[in-house]
Amino acid sequence: MEYTPFTSWPDTAPRLIAVAAGREPADTVIRNGIWVNVHSREALPDHEVAIAAGRVAFVGPDASHCVGPDTQIIEARGRYMVPGLCDAHMHIESGMLTPAEFARAVIPHGTTSMFTDPHEIANVLGLEGVRLMHDEALMQPVNIFTQMPSCAPSAPGLETTGYEITAEDVAEAMSWPGIIGLGEMMNFPGVIHGDAKMLAEIAATQRAGKTVGGHYASPDLGPDFAAYVAGGPADDHEGTCEADAIARVRQGMRSMMRLGSAWYDVESQITAVTEKGLDPRNFILCTDDCHSGTLVNEGHMNRVVRHAIACGCDPLVALQMATINTATHFGLEREIGSITPGRRADIILSSDLITLPIETVIARGQIVAENGAVTVDCPHLNWPAKARNTVHLGHELTSADFEIAAPTGANRVLANVIGVVENQAPTQALKSELPIIEGLVEGEGDVCQIALVERHRATGGVTNAFVSGFGYQGKMAMASTVAHDSHHMIVVGTDREQMALAANRLAEVGGGITIFRDGEELALVKLPIAGLMSDSPASDVAAKAEQMVEAMKACGCQLNNAYMQHSLLALVVIPELRISDLGLVDVRTFKKIDLLEPLA
């Protein structure tokens, strides 16, 4: 990949000085705007911004001394000049898009900087996959900083990934030009208990002077939490309540509050600022996971900022949480996050700070979107064939692969059941008494089957269990090769024949999401790259995803963004109960448990 780094502040300083002093003309001047200054938390009317070499050279009431005959003039007409928005923690793969198409989708929403952890593709393609994501990210007209994935597998001994990330991989990646730090350290038990591999990854990151991302998905805020913080993670996005947010900032972490397609954790935590009065500079907004439908139809970081404001946050404080706070956390305060001299000229023009319409987007001094339309190219990497051939089942599946045999002589059994929780990542560990029909345990009522189908090594392995909460009815099945974090294949269904049809269909098309009912395919989202992403435009993928959502509803599911819940049912680092290729996992104890228990 040919990569031309964006010219640094030191290298452009002579020109920036000359423009600010009026000795040389600016490339662009934005006139008559309201300067949203996130350093001082002010909105200052009647200001102008001069831009040179993609960076801010001057901000003041009058930039006429910076204007030459070839200077581009952008009339703000009294609108707010807002720093480009930053997403502090996110996974591009969750958008079902490549970095290029993800950038194309979010640029019109005012996102100009992203901090992305490609641990999804790391589980499928290893370090090579991370490098492909990293390389395409650097080709984009906005800032996409890559965090080197830390945990593949996320819970060693409890799942099998396509590839493993090693401490040596982490150390190597720290020298890559676009690596900003270590991705979320999901193996929090490993850190707490001093696992040598996890500590080596953290040490390599710290010694490189980069930021260690956190992931502490436990309600225990006692000694275990203190031990995790002492290990080095600098932030956490797994908080779900005010106490979580407060505990993190009191211990010197940044509290990242997320609003994704299915994670609604801002409202329950932002009261630490709006009601308890904690210093807002230690709070950051992020999305974590947004699928293409959300990006196209609702927005990205602009959606999160609007939501924070609707939850009672001062608009300027909310903007700090999506700009300068993020930049400061990653050591980039002198590079992005504000409209001040020397920084990259990443600027939004908006007529209102409450509803935050994104009318013009400027990135690195160039207009990249106007009135919802992208005005620049987002270059694509040439993805190799290996990245497009990742679904290996070993053999064609039949309904027999999804059978759950009953204990000899039993009429009913007690099953451990995964309980889906709407709008949250955690699940519930439930127990349900289920019937036995012709020697097989069957789902009943809201309890249906779930299966984890191995797809990396063609073992033919299928792990069967039960799940509740989707509300499915009739004979149906839904399958997805997006199955955080090991990304095998998750199949949920009420009928084993339909489950086999859905699984085999994804093997046929190379990955994605499909829904079958009564032998008919209701929806298909093809994700040929690693079984996770499409390089088609976001609007096309979003349209297919919308058909998927409607198909889920047609099968009885009324949950908000239920697909996100489906895709996380194998995430063995978030309580309480998950499925993996090795069995049913109780994440409260990080131990495998039996699916069936004898009735008392």
MOMOPE-V481196 format. One record per residue. N is the residue number from 0. RES is the residue in one letter. NEAR is the number of other C-alpha atoms within 12 Angstrom. Layout:
BEGIN
N_RES_NEAR ; N_RES_NEAR
END
This chain:
BEGIN
0_M_17 ; 1_E_10 ; 2_Y_18 ; 3_T_14 ; 4_P_17 ; 5_F_27 ; 6_T_20 ; 7_S_22 ; 8_W_26 ; 9_P_17 ; 10_D_16 ; 11_T_24 ; 12_A_23 ; 13_P_19 ; 14_R_32 ; 15_L_36 ; 16_I_28 ; 17_A_22 ; 18_V_36 ; 19_A_35 ; 20_A_21 ; 21_G_22 ; 22_R_17 ; 23_E_26 ; 24_P_31 ; 25_A_39 ; 26_D_33 ; 27_T_37 ; 28_V_44 ; 29_I_48 ; 30_R_35 ; 31_N_29 ; 32_G_35 ; 33_I_35 ; 34_W_38 ; 35_V_41 ; 36_N_31 ; 37_V_36 ; 38_H_27 ; 39_S_17 ; 40_R_24 ; 41_E_21 ; 42_A_27 ; 43_L_24 ; 44_P_23 ; 45_D_25 ; 46_H_31 ; 47_E_41 ; 48_V_51 ; 49_A_52 ; 50_I_48 ; 51_A_41 ; 52_A_34 ; 53_G_37 ; 54_R_45 ; 55_V_47 ; 56_A_43 ; 57_F_40 ; 58_V_41 ; 59_G_29 ; 60_P_21 ; 61_D_22 ; 62_A_32 ; 63_S_30 ; 64_H_26 ; 65_C_38 ; 66_V_32 ; 67_G_21 ; 68_P_15 ; 69_D_13 ; 70_T_23 ; 71_Q_23 ; 72_I_26 ; 73_I_31 ; 74_E_22 ; 75_A_29 ; 76_R_21 ; 77_G_23 ; 78_R_33 ; 79_Y_41 ; 80_M_50 ; 81_V_52 ; 82_P_51 ; 83_G_53 ; 84_L_55 ; 85_C_53 ; 86_D_54 ; 87_A_55 ; 88_H_50 ; 89_M_43 ; 90_H_43 ; 91_I_47 ; 92_E_46 ; 93_S_45 ; 94_G_48 ; 95_M_49 ; 96_L_47 ; 97_T_47 ; 98_P_50 ; 99_A_41 ; 100_E_39 ; 101_F_51 ; 102_A_47 ; 103_R_41 ; 104_A_47 ; 105_V_53 ; 106_I_52 ; 107_P_42 ; 108_H_46 ; 109_G_51 ; 110_T_47 ; 111_T_50 ; 112_S_48 ; 113_M_48 ; 114_F_46 ; 115_T_45 ; 116_D_47 ; 117_P_54 ; 118_H_47 ; 119_E_52 ; 120_I_51 ; 121_A_43 ; 122_N_42 ; 123_V_47 ; 124_L_37 ; 125_G_34 ; 126_L_33 ; 127_E_30 ; 128_G_36 ; 129_V_44 ; 130_R_36 ; 131_L_33 ; 132_M_48 ; 133_H_41 ; 134_D_33 ; 135_E_37 ; 136_A_40 ; 137_L_35 ; 138_M_31 ; 139_Q_38 ; 140_P_42 ; 141_V_48 ; 142_N_44 ; 143_I_41 ; 144_F_43 ; 145_T_45 ; 146_Q_45 ; 147_M_53 ; 148_P_54 ; 149_S_52 ; 150_C_52 ; 151_A_47 ; 152_P_40 ; 153_S_42 ; 154_A_40 ; 155_P_30 ; 156_G_21 ; 157_L_31 ; 158_E_38 ; 159_T_36 ; 160_T_38 ; 161_G_34 ; 162_Y_33 ; 163_E_35 ; 164_I_39 ; 165_T_30 ; 166_A_28 ; 167_E_22 ; 168_D_30 ; 169_V_42 ; 170_A_30 ; 171_E_23 ; 172_A_33 ; 173_M_35 ; 174_S_23 ; 175_W_25 ; 176_P_23 ; 177_G_35 ; 178_I_39 ; 179_I_38 ; 180_G_45 ; 181_L_52 ; 182_G_49 ; 183_E_45 ; 184_M_46 ; 185_M_39 ; 186_N_44 ; 187_F_42 ; 188_P_35 ; 189_G_32 ; 190_V_34 ; 191_I_27 ; 192_H_20 ; 193_G_21 ; 194_D_20 ; 195_A_17 ; 196_K_28 ; 197_M_41 ; 198_L_33 ; 199_A_26 ; 200_E_43 ; 201_I_45 ; 202_A_28 ; 203_A_30 ; 204_T_37 ; 205_Q_24 ; 206_R_20 ; 207_A_22 ; 208_G_19 ; 209_K_34 ; 210_T_40 ; 211_V_47 ; 212_G_47 ; 213_G_41 ; 214_H_39 ; 215_Y_42 ; 216_A_34 ; 217_S_33 ; 218_P_24 ; 219_D_20 ; 220_L_22 ; 221_G_16 ; 222_P_14 ; 223_D_22 ; 224_F_31 ; 225_A_24 ; 226_A_22 ; 227_Y_40 ; 228_V_34 ; 229_A_24 ; 230_G_34 ; 231_G_37 ; 232_P_44 ; 233_A_36 ; 234_D_46 ; 235_D_46 ; 236_H_46 ; 237_E_42 ; 238_G_43 ; 239_T_35 ; 240_C_27 ; 241_E_29 ; 242_A_22 ; 243_D_37 ; 244_A_43 ; 245_I_34 ; 246_A_31 ; 247_R_40 ; 248_V_31 ; 249_R_22 ; 250_Q_25 ; 251_G_23 ; 252_M_36 ; 253_R_43 ; 254_S_50 ; 255_M_47 ; 256_M_51 ; 257_R_46 ; 258_L_45 ; 259_G_43 ; 260_S_38 ; 261_A_33 ; 262_W_34 ; 263_Y_36 ; 264_D_36 ; 265_V_46 ; 266_E_31 ; 267_S_28 ; 268_Q_39 ; 269_I_45 ; 270_T_30 ; 271_A_33 ; 272_V_34 ; 273_T_26 ; 274_E_19 ; 275_K_15 ; 276_G_16 ; 277_L_23 ; 278_D_25 ; 279_P_37 ; 280_R_33 ; 281_N_38 ; 282_F_51 ; 283_I_49 ; 284_L_56 ; 285_C_50 ; 286_T_46 ; 287_D_42 ; 288_D_44 ; 289_C_42 ; 290_H_49 ; 291_S_46 ; 292_G_38 ; 293_T_38 ; 294_L_43 ; 295_V_34 ; 296_N_24 ; 297_E_26 ; 298_G_35 ; 299_H_48 ; 300_M_49 ; 301_N_46 ; 302_R_40 ; 303_V_48 ; 304_V_47 ; 305_R_35 ; 306_H_36 ; 307_A_42 ; 308_I_31 ; 309_A_21 ; 310_C_25 ; 311_G_24 ; 312_C_32 ; 313_D_26 ; 314_P_31 ; 315_L_36 ; 316_V_38 ; 317_A_46 ; 318_L_49 ; 319_Q_43 ; 320_M_50 ; 321_A_53 ; 322_T_50 ; 323_I_45 ; 324_N_41 ; 325_T_44 ; 326_A_42 ; 327_T_28 ; 328_H_41 ; 329_F_37 ; 330_G_20 ; 331_L_27 ; 332_E_25 ; 333_R_27 ; 334_E_34 ; 335_I_45 ; 336_G_47 ; 337_S_45 ; 338_I_49 ; 339_T_36 ; 340_P_34 ; 341_G_40 ; 342_R_41 ; 343_R_42 ; 344_A_49 ; 345_D_44 ; 346_I_56 ; 347_I_52 ; 348_L_44 ; 349_S_34 ; 350_S_22 ; 351_D_22 ; 352_L_31 ; 353_I_27 ; 354_T_19 ; 355_L_35 ; 356_P_30 ; 357_I_42 ; 358_E_32 ; 359_T_40 ; 360_V_42 ; 361_I_46 ; 362_A_46 ; 363_R_36 ; 364_G_39 ; 365_Q_34 ; 366_I_36 ; 367_V_39 ; 368_A_36 ; 369_E_25 ; 370_N_21 ; 371_G_25 ; 372_A_22 ; 373_V_29 ; 374_T_21 ; 375_V_22 ; 376_D_21 ; 377_C_29 ; 378_P_25 ; 379_H_28 ; 380_L_26 ; 381_N_19 ; 382_W_26 ; 383_P_16 ; 384_A_13 ; 385_K_20 ; 386_A_33 ; 387_R_29 ; 388_N_27 ; 389_T_41 ; 390_V_42 ; 391_H_33 ; 392_L_33 ; 393_G_19 ; 394_H_22 ; 395_E_26 ; 396_L_34 ; 397_T_21 ; 398_S_24 ; 399_A_18 ; 400_D_30 ; 401_F_38 ; 402_E_31 ; 403_I_32 ; 404_A_25 ; 405_A_25 ; 406_P_23 ; 407_T_14 ; 408_G_14 ; 409_A_22 ; 410_N_21 ; 411_R_28 ; 412_V_32 ; 413_L_27 ; 414_A_38 ; 415_N_38 ; 416_V_41 ; 417_I_43 ; 418_G_36 ; 419_V_41 ; 420_V_31 ; 421_E_27 ; 422_N_28 ; 423_Q_37 ; 424_A_44 ; 425_P_37 ; 426_T_35 ; 427_Q_27 ; 428_A_32 ; 429_L_25 ; 430_K_25 ; 431_S_31 ; 432_E_27 ; 433_L_33 ; 434_P_26 ; 435_I_25 ; 436_I_20 ; 437_E_17 ; 438_G_18 ; 439_L_24 ; 440_V_34 ; 441_E_37 ; 442_G_37 ; 443_E_28 ; 444_G_21 ; 445_D_26 ; 446_V_34 ; 447_C_41 ; 448_Q_47 ; 449_I_53 ; 450_A_49 ; 451_L_48 ; 452_V_50 ; 453_E_43 ; 454_R_42 ; 455_H_33 ; 456_R_23 ; 457_A_21 ; 458_T_21 ; 459_G_26 ; 460_G_28 ; 461_V_38 ; 462_T_34 ; 463_N_45 ; 464_A_47 ; 465_F_49 ; 466_V_45 ; 467_S_39 ; 468_G_34 ; 469_F_39 ; 470_G_30 ; 471_Y_35 ; 472_Q_29 ; 473_G_24 ; 474_K_26 ; 475_M_41 ; 476_A_49 ; 477_M_54 ; 478_A_50 ; 479_S_54 ; 480_T_57 ; 481_V_51 ; 482_A_46 ; 483_H_48 ; 484_D_49 ; 485_S_50 ; 486_H_51 ; 487_H_55 ; 488_M_57 ; 489_I_53 ; 490_V_56 ; 491_V_57 ; 492_G_51 ; 493_T_40 ; 494_D_35 ; 495_R_39 ; 496_E_30 ; 497_Q_36 ; 498_M_47 ; 499_A_42 ; 500_L_35 ; 501_A_45 ; 502_A_51 ; 503_N_40 ; 504_R_36 ; 505_L_44 ; 506_A_39 ; 507_E_26 ; 508_V_27 ; 509_G_37 ; 510_G_43 ; 511_G_48 ; 512_I_51 ; 513_T_47 ; 514_I_47 ; 515_F_40 ; 516_R_33 ; 517_D_22 ; 518_G_20 ; 519_E_21 ; 520_E_29 ; 521_L_30 ; 522_A_34 ; 523_L_37 ; 524_V_43 ; 525_K_38 ; 526_L_39 ; 527_P_35 ; 528_I_39 ; 529_A_51 ; 530_G_47 ; 531_L_50 ; 532_M_44 ; 533_S_40 ; 534_D_37 ; 535_S_28 ; 536_P_29 ; 537_A_36 ; 538_S_27 ; 539_D_23 ; 540_V_38 ; 541_A_32 ; 542_A_25 ; 543_K_30 ; 544_A_39 ; 545_E_29 ; 546_Q_24 ; 547_M_35 ; 548_V_35 ; 549_E_24 ; 550_A_32 ; 551_M_39 ; 552_K_27 ; 553_A_24 ; 554_C_30 ; 555_G_24 ; 556_C_32 ; 557_Q_20 ; 558_L_26 ; 559_N_26 ; 560_N_36 ; 561_A_36 ; 562_Y_48 ; 563_M_43 ; 564_Q_39 ; 565_H_50 ; 566_S_41 ; 567_L_45 ; 568_L_55 ; 569_A_57 ; 570_L_48 ; 571_V_47 ; 572_V_45 ; 573_I_38 ; 574_P_34 ; 575_E_37 ; 576_L_42 ; 577_R_55 ; 578_I_58 ; 579_S_47 ; 580_D_41 ; 581_L_32 ; 582_G_34 ; 583_L_38 ; 584_V_38 ; 585_D_33 ; 586_V_35 ; 587_R_24 ; 588_T_20 ; 589_F_30 ; 590_K_26 ; 591_K_25 ; 592_I_26 ; 593_D_23 ; 594_L_38 ; 595_L_32 ; 596_E_20 ; 597_P_21 ; 598_L_17 ; 599_A_7
END
